[in-house]
Amino acid sequence: MKPYKGYLGTIEFDETDVVFHGRIVGIRDIFTYEANSAEELLTAFHECVDDYLEFCAEQGKEPEKPFSGKLALRTTPEVHRLVSRAASSDGKSINQWVSDTLAEAARKRIDEGSTKVTTRAH
């Protein structure tokens, strides 16, 4: 699904109940939605985001931003060394090189239409 008002949601399919469901990701609160069709799921997701924003307003709290722009990454010393060399060879900082490389990989994945739907059978 495309982001709605900056928020993303999951898509899961329950084979037993034959229903799609998901939740808003990137926030601490748990807001879920479900539907019987893909079209209804999209509408339910949008309504869920709107409900979350309304809930925050009613509670007088600032809605969480789903993504801060900060990404903690742990890797091996060997990969760290390789990334450092690659960034240096491109004349970039490690942060800029990693950000550019991740953005390129993510765009490619999204352009290929590789959204995964998780299926659960009880």
Secondary structure by P-SEA (a helix, b strand, c coil): ccccccbbbbbbbbccccccccccccccbbbbbbbccaaaaaaaaaaaaaaaaaaaaaaccccccccccbbbbbbcaaaaaaaaaaaaaacccaaaaaaaaaaaaaaaaaaaccbbbbbbcc
